[in-house]
Amino acid sequence: MAEIRNYTMNFGPQHPAAHGVLRLVLEMDGEVIQKADPHVGLLHRATEKLAESKVFNQSIGYMDRLDYVSMMCNEHAYVMAIERLLGVTPPLRAQYIRVMFDEITRILNHLMWLGAHGLDIGAMTMFLLCFKQREELMDCYEAVSGARMHATYYRPGGVYRDLPREMPKYQASRWRSKAEADRLNEARSGGMLEFILEFTRHFPTAVDEFETLLTDNRIWKQRTVNIGVVSPERAVQLGFSGPMLRGSGIPWDLRKAQPYDVYDRMDFDIPVGVNGDSYDRYLVRIEEMRQSNRIVAQCVEWLQQNPGPVMIDDYKIRPPRRVDMKGDMESLIHHFKLMTEGYSVPEGETYAAVEHPKGEFGIWLVSDGANKPFRLKIRAPGFVHLSALEEMVKGHMLADVVAVIGTQDIVFGEVDR
């Protein structure tokens, strides 16, 4: 008889289901996986090292590009770390805006995850439905910062500017009739807060649609139930966080355990799983979208009733208004100094973590009193989850690797940094 031996194969890095540039070296016994070795580093951009050569504010834009589906949440952790060393507290309105955009970002992330995960496993319609909802929230990103993705909107001491009074509107063109443009602009007739409030009203119906398609779908359950099971004890030992940890039944969420900004004022629940498999993690993320929707609605209600500043008044940290700069010499000097040298942060070190859509995203920041970080270290949830990939796929079939990568919700910008 011919000798039977295991077969080694590459999965990725140019694989549509690898969610970036993941290279997996799989050792296969027929269709069954015996060993999975993740190779990372193909997207390495040296974000942590680059931050050491730039003044503090210049690295905010680099944070957006880490997990490029959870842009403002990345900024939030970095900005919080700087604020702790500076000893400043942003105005209350800025805190509400941050929490609102954190939750909008969570919805954006989970919509992207659900669409891509569905597509990986074979549910083509999910991708289109998720992106239809996603597009409306991307318009909010663009209206507030000018960029659809990499917003650079949060700043130490608050946010870049207040919410716009009106939303951009669709124009009639050769591709869109005036009647169609008017219909699309109905929800955009008020300001951004009214537009977001309208979104929160119809979004639960969209989530119901997703669930109708997937939750009791026989094929979906065959692809996810009992796939990539992680026990609660093992999830803690592996350092899981976010939906990966809560899917295993542990109700740990930094928004409740270590509240930051105004999360302690919000009314929301923490969904947890029971079996710790891919199906439970799917259910957790679906429920998280509903809870995020609740938080966004609460923030909008408060912001509509409470105008106020969105940035601290310290011109050593933030630039003066342009109007002041034109006629006031001191303001001009402040602006010049801030744009050329930045600001110095007192000596010390801190760790700031946020409940990122994928888990605990942390920034360890060390300052030696200069205008640049002495050291910056990023705690990326995706990297920790990826290290458990072999354990989760061992003994499963090749097709289940795709389901497990999907359930981990990996984005390689933060894994490789």
C-alpha positions as CSV (number, residue, x, y, z in Angstrom):
1,M,0.0,0.0,0.0
2,A,1.1,3.6,-0.7
3,E,2.3,5.4,2.4
4,I,-0.4,7.7,3.9
5,R,0.9,11.0,5.2
6,N,-0.4,14.4,6.1
7,Y,-0.7,17.1,3.5
8,T,0.6,20.6,4.2
9,M,-1.1,23.5,2.4
10,N,-1.2,27.3,2.5
11,F,-4.5,29.1,3.2
12,G,-4.0,32.7,2.1
13,P,-2.6,35.3,2.1
14,Q,-4.5,36.0,-1.1
15,H,-7.6,34.2,0.0
16,P,-11.0,36.0,-0.1
17,A,-12.0,34.5,3.3
18,A,-8.7,35.4,5.0
19,H,-10.0,38.8,6.1
20,G,-6.8,40.6,5.1
21,V,-3.3,39.1,4.6
22,L,-3.6,36.1,6.9
23,R,-1.4,33.2,5.9
24,L,-2.3,29.9,7.5
25,V,-0.1,26.8,7.1
26,L,-2.5,23.9,7.5
27,E,-1.5,20.3,8.1
28,M,-4.3,18.2,6.8
29,D,-5.3,14.6,7.3
30,G,-7.6,14.3,4.3
31,E,-10.2,17.1,5.0
32,V,-9.5,17.2,8.7
33,I,-7.1,19.8,10.2
34,Q,-4.3,18.4,12.4
35,K,-2.3,21.7,12.8
36,A,-2.8,25.3,11.9
37,D,0.1,27.8,12.0
38,P,-0.9,31.4,11.5
39,H,1.8,33.6,9.9
40,V,1.5,37.3,10.5
41,G,3.6,40.3,9.5
42,L,2.6,40.6,5.8
43,L,1.0,44.0,6.5
44,H,3.5,45.3,9.0
45,R,3.4,49.1,9.0
46,A,5.3,49.9,12.2
47,T,2.6,52.1,13.7
48,E,4.0,51.9,17.2
49,K,7.5,52.9,16.1
50,L,6.2,55.7,13.8
51,A,4.4,57.2,16.7
52,E,7.7,57.8,18.5
53,S,8.8,60.2,15.7
54,K,5.6,62.2,15.5
55,V,4.1,64.8,17.8
56,F,1.1,63.4,19.7
57,N,-1.7,64.7,17.5
58,Q,-0.1,63.5,14.3
59,S,-0.6,59.9,15.4
60,I,-4.4,60.1,15.8
61,G,-4.8,59.4,12.0
62,Y,-2.6,56.3,12.3
63,M,-5.0,54.9,14.9
64,D,-7.9,54.9,12.4
65,R,-5.8,52.7,10.1
66,L,-5.2,49.9,12.7
67,D,-8.6,48.2,12.7
68,Y,-9.9,50.0,9.7
69,V,-13.5,49.0,10.4
70,S,-13.6,50.5,13.9
71,M,-11.9,53.8,13.2
72,M,-13.1,56.1,16.0
73,C,-12.9,53.5,18.7
74,N,-9.2,53.2,18.0
75,E,-8.8,57.0,18.2
76,H,-10.7,57.0,21.5
77,A,-8.2,54.8,23.4
78,Y,-5.2,56.8,22.1
79,V,-6.8,60.2,22.9
80,M,-7.9,58.9,26.4
81,A,-4.3,57.9,27.1
82,I,-3.0,61.4,26.2
83,E,-5.8,63.0,28.3
84,R,-4.8,61.0,31.4
85,L,-1.2,62.1,31.2
86,L,-2.2,65.7,30.6
87,G,-4.8,65.6,33.3
88,V,-7.6,67.1,31.2
89,T,-11.3,66.1,31.0
90,P,-13.3,66.8,27.8
91,P,-16.6,68.8,28.1
92,L,-19.7,66.7,28.7
93,R,-21.1,67.3,25.2
94,A,-17.9,66.0,23.7
95,Q,-18.1,62.9,25.9
96,Y,-21.7,62.2,24.7
97,I,-20.6,62.7,21.0
98,R,-17.7,60.2,21.6
99,V,-20.0,57.6,23.1
100,M,-22.5,58.1,20.3
101,F,-19.8,57.6,17.6
102,D,-18.2,54.7,19.5
103,E,-21.6,52.9,19.3
104,I,-22.2,53.9,15.6
105,T,-18.7,52.5,15.0
106,R,-19.7,49.2,16.8
107,I,-22.8,48.9,14.5
108,L,-20.6,49.6,11.4
109,N,-18.1,47.0,12.5
110,H,-20.8,44.3,13.2
111,L,-22.5,45.1,9.9
112,M,-19.3,44.6,8.1
113,W,-18.6,41.4,10.1
114,L,-22.0,40.0,9.5
115,G,-21.9,40.7,5.7
116,A,-18.4,39.2,5.3
117,H,-19.1,36.3,7.6
118,G,-22.3,35.5,5.8
119,L,-20.5,35.8,2.4
120,D,-17.7,33.4,3.6
121,I,-20.2,30.8,4.6
122,G,-22.4,31.2,1.5
123,A,-25.1,33.7,2.4
124,M,-24.7,36.2,-0.4
125,T,-27.8,38.3,0.4
126,M,-26.5,39.2,3.9
127,F,-23.6,41.2,2.4
128,L,-26.0,43.4,0.4
129,L,-28.4,44.0,3.2
130,C,-25.7,44.9,5.7
131,F,-24.0,47.3,3.4
132,K,-27.3,49.0,2.7
133,Q,-27.6,49.9,6.4
134,R,-23.8,50.6,6.7
135,E,-24.0,53.3,4.0
136,E,-26.2,55.5,6.0
137,L,-23.8,55.5,9.0
138,M,-20.8,56.1,6.7
139,D,-22.6,59.3,5.6
140,C,-22.6,60.4,9.3
141,Y,-18.8,59.8,9.5
142,E,-18.3,61.8,6.3
143,A,-20.6,64.7,7.4
144,V,-18.8,65.1,10.7
145,S,-15.2,64.7,9.6
146,G,-15.0,65.0,5.8
147,A,-13.8,61.3,5.5
148,R,-15.8,58.2,5.1
149,M,-13.5,56.0,7.0
150,H,-10.3,57.6,8.5
151,A,-12.0,60.4,10.4
152,T,-9.3,61.7,12.8
153,Y,-12.2,63.3,14.6
154,Y,-11.4,62.8,18.3
155,R,-8.8,65.1,19.9
156,P,-7.2,65.3,23.3
157,G,-9.7,67.5,25.2
158,G,-12.8,66.7,23.1
159,V,-13.7,66.4,19.4
160,Y,-12.6,68.3,16.3
161,R,-15.9,70.2,15.9
162,D,-19.5,70.1,16.8
163,L,-22.1,68.0,14.8
164,P,-23.1,69.7,11.6
165,R,-26.5,71.4,11.4
166,E,-27.5,69.7,8.2
167,M,-26.7,66.4,6.3
168,P,-25.3,66.4,2.8
169,K,-28.1,65.8,0.3
170,Y,-28.5,63.7,-2.9
171,Q,-28.6,65.6,-6.2
172,A,-30.6,64.7,-9.2
173,S,-28.4,63.4,-12.0
174,R,-28.5,61.2,-15.1
175,W,-28.5,58.2,-12.8
176,R,-31.0,59.5,-10.3
177,S,-34.3,61.3,-11.0
178,K,-35.3,64.4,-9.1
179,A,-38.2,62.5,-7.5
180,E,-35.8,59.7,-6.4
181,A,-33.4,62.3,-5.0
182,D,-36.2,64.1,-3.1
183,R,-37.4,60.7,-1.6
184,L,-33.9,60.0,-0.4
185,N,-33.5,63.5,1.0
186,E,-36.6,63.3,3.2
187,A,-34.6,61.9,6.2
188,R,-31.9,64.5,5.6
189,S,-34.1,67.6,5.9
190,G,-33.1,68.2,9.5
191,G,-29.6,68.1,11.2
192,M,-27.4,65.2,11.8
193,L,-29.0,64.3,15.1
194,E,-32.4,64.0,13.5
195,F,-30.9,61.8,10.7
196,I,-29.3,59.5,13.3
197,L,-32.5,59.4,15.4
198,E,-34.4,58.3,12.2
199,F,-31.8,55.6,11.7
200,T,-32.2,54.3,15.2
201,R,-36.0,54.0,14.6
202,H,-35.8,51.8,11.5
203,F,-32.5,49.9,12.3
204,P,-34.2,47.2,14.7
205,T,-36.4,46.2,11.8
206,A,-33.3,45.7,9.6
207,V,-31.7,43.5,12.4
208,D,-35.0,41.5,12.5
209,E,-34.5,40.9,8.7
210,F,-31.0,39.6,9.3
211,E,-32.3,37.2,11.9
212,T,-35.1,36.0,9.7
213,L,-32.5,35.0,7.1
214,L,-30.0,33.4,9.4
215,T,-30.9,32.7,13.0
216,D,-33.1,29.6,12.3
217,N,-31.6,28.8,8.9
218,R,-30.7,25.1,8.8
219,I,-27.6,25.7,6.6
220,W,-26.3,28.5,8.8
221,K,-26.7,26.5,12.0
222,Q,-24.9,23.5,10.4
223,R,-22.0,25.7,9.5
224,T,-21.8,27.4,13.0
225,V,-23.2,25.3,15.8
226,N,-20.5,23.4,17.7
227,I,-17.8,25.0,15.5
228,G,-14.8,26.6,17.3
229,V,-16.1,25.9,20.8
230,V,-14.2,27.6,23.6
231,S,-15.1,27.0,27.2
232,P,-15.4,30.0,29.6
233,E,-12.3,29.0,31.6
234,R,-10.3,28.5,28.4
235,A,-11.5,31.8,26.9
236,V,-10.2,33.7,30.0
237,Q,-6.8,31.8,29.9
238,L,-6.4,32.7,26.2
239,G,-7.0,36.4,26.9
240,F,-10.2,36.7,24.9
241,S,-12.2,39.9,25.2
242,G,-15.3,41.4,23.6
243,P,-17.8,39.1,21.8
244,M,-15.3,36.3,21.7
245,L,-15.3,36.2,25.6
246,R,-19.0,37.0,26.0
247,G,-19.9,34.3,23.5
248,S,-18.4,31.8,25.9
249,G,-20.7,33.0,28.7
250,I,-18.5,35.5,30.6
251,P,-20.3,38.9,31.0
252,W,-17.2,41.1,30.9
253,D,-17.5,44.5,29.2
254,L,-15.4,47.5,29.9
255,R,-18.3,49.8,29.4
256,K,-19.9,48.3,32.5
257,A,-16.8,47.1,34.4
258,Q,-14.6,50.2,34.0
259,P,-16.9,52.9,32.6
260,Y,-15.3,55.7,30.6
261,D,-16.8,59.0,29.3
262,V,-20.6,58.8,29.9
263,Y,-21.2,55.0,29.7
264,D,-22.2,55.0,33.4
265,R,-25.2,57.1,32.4
266,M,-26.3,54.8,29.7
267,D,-29.0,52.1,30.0
268,F,-28.0,49.0,28.1
269,D,-27.5,45.2,28.6
270,I,-24.6,42.9,28.0
271,P,-25.5,39.9,25.8
272,V,-23.7,36.6,26.7
273,G,-23.6,33.2,25.0
274,V,-24.1,29.7,26.5
275,N,-22.1,27.2,24.4
276,G,-19.1,29.3,23.3
277,D,-19.4,28.2,19.6
278,S,-19.6,30.3,16.4
279,Y,-23.4,30.4,16.5
280,D,-23.4,31.9,20.0
281,R,-20.9,34.5,19.0
282,Y,-23.1,35.4,16.1
283,L,-26.1,35.8,18.4
284,V,-24.0,38.0,20.8
285,R,-23.0,40.4,18.0
286,I,-26.6,40.6,16.7
287,E,-27.8,41.6,20.2
288,E,-24.9,44.0,20.6
289,M,-26.2,45.9,17.5
290,R,-29.6,46.3,19.1
291,Q,-28.0,47.5,22.4
292,S,-25.7,49.9,20.6
293,N,-28.8,51.3,18.8
294,R,-30.3,51.9,22.2
295,I,-27.2,53.8,23.4
296,V,-27.1,55.9,20.2
297,A,-30.7,56.9,20.7
298,Q,-30.1,58.0,24.3
299,C,-27.0,60.1,23.3
300,V,-29.0,61.8,20.5
301,E,-31.8,62.6,23.0
302,W,-29.3,64.2,25.4
303,L,-27.4,66.1,22.7
304,Q,-30.6,67.6,21.2
305,Q,-31.4,69.2,24.6
306,N,-27.9,70.2,25.8
307,P,-25.8,72.5,23.6
308,G,-22.4,73.4,24.7
309,P,-18.6,73.4,24.0
310,V,-17.1,70.2,22.5
311,M,-13.4,71.1,23.2
312,I,-11.5,72.5,26.2
313,D,-10.3,76.1,26.1
314,D,-6.6,75.4,26.7
315,Y,-4.8,76.9,23.6
316,K,-1.6,75.0,24.6
317,I,-3.4,71.8,23.5
318,R,-6.0,72.9,21.0
319,P,-5.7,75.5,18.2
320,P,-7.5,78.9,18.7
321,R,-10.5,79.7,16.4
322,R,-9.6,81.0,13.0
323,V,-11.5,84.2,13.6
324,D,-9.4,85.0,16.7
325,M,-6.2,84.1,14.9
326,K,-6.8,86.8,12.2
327,G,-6.8,89.6,14.7
328,D,-5.2,88.5,17.9
329,M,-1.4,88.1,18.0
330,E,-1.4,85.8,21.0
331,S,-3.8,83.4,19.2
332,L,-1.6,83.4,16.1
333,I,1.5,82.5,18.3
334,H,-0.5,79.7,19.9
335,H,-1.5,78.3,16.5
336,F,2.0,78.5,15.2
337,K,3.6,76.8,18.2
338,L,1.0,74.1,18.3
339,M,1.2,73.3,14.6
340,T,5.0,73.3,14.4
341,E,6.0,71.8,17.8
342,G,2.8,70.2,19.2
343,Y,2.5,70.1,23.0
344,S,4.6,68.5,25.7
345,V,3.0,65.8,27.8
346,P,4.1,65.4,31.5
347,E,6.5,62.5,32.2
348,G,4.7,59.3,33.2
349,E,3.0,56.2,31.8
350,T,-0.6,55.1,31.4
351,Y,-2.8,52.4,30.0
352,A,-6.1,53.4,28.5
353,A,-8.5,50.7,27.2
354,V,-11.9,50.9,25.4
355,E,-14.5,48.3,24.7
356,H,-13.8,48.1,21.0
357,P,-16.2,46.2,18.7
358,K,-13.7,43.3,18.6
359,G,-12.7,43.3,22.3
360,E,-10.4,45.2,24.6
361,F,-8.3,47.7,22.6
362,G,-5.7,49.2,24.8
363,I,-2.9,51.9,24.4
364,W,0.1,51.8,26.8
365,L,1.7,55.2,26.5
366,V,5.0,56.3,28.0
367,S,6.0,60.0,28.0
368,D,9.4,61.4,28.9
369,G,8.1,65.0,29.0
370,A,8.7,65.6,25.3
371,N,6.3,66.5,22.6
372,K,6.4,62.9,21.2
373,P,5.6,59.6,22.9
374,F,8.7,57.9,24.3
375,R,7.0,54.5,23.8
376,L,3.6,53.4,22.4
377,K,2.3,49.8,22.7
378,I,-1.0,48.7,21.3
379,R,-3.1,45.9,22.8
380,A,-5.0,44.6,19.8
381,P,-7.8,42.1,20.5
382,G,-7.5,40.5,17.1
383,F,-3.9,39.4,17.7
384,V,-4.9,37.6,20.9
385,H,-7.8,35.9,19.2
386,L,-5.7,34.8,16.3
387,S,-3.3,33.1,18.6
388,A,-6.1,30.7,19.6
389,L,-7.0,29.8,16.0
390,E,-5.2,26.5,16.0
391,E,-7.0,25.4,19.1
392,M,-10.3,26.4,17.6
393,V,-9.9,24.6,14.2
394,K,-8.1,21.4,15.3
395,G,-10.2,18.4,14.4
396,H,-12.5,20.4,12.2
397,M,-12.8,20.2,8.4
398,L,-11.1,22.7,6.0
399,A,-14.4,24.5,5.3
400,D,-14.8,25.2,9.1
401,V,-11.5,27.2,9.0
402,V,-13.4,29.9,7.1
403,A,-16.2,29.9,9.7
404,V,-13.8,30.2,12.6
405,I,-11.8,33.1,10.9
406,G,-15.2,34.8,10.3
407,T,-16.3,34.3,13.9
408,Q,-13.1,35.8,15.2
409,D,-13.8,39.0,13.2
410,I,-10.1,39.6,12.5
411,V,-8.9,42.8,10.8
412,F,-5.2,42.6,9.9
413,G,-4.3,46.3,10.4
414,E,-4.4,45.9,14.2
415,V,-2.9,42.4,14.2
416,D,0.2,43.4,12.2
417,R,0.4,47.1,13.3
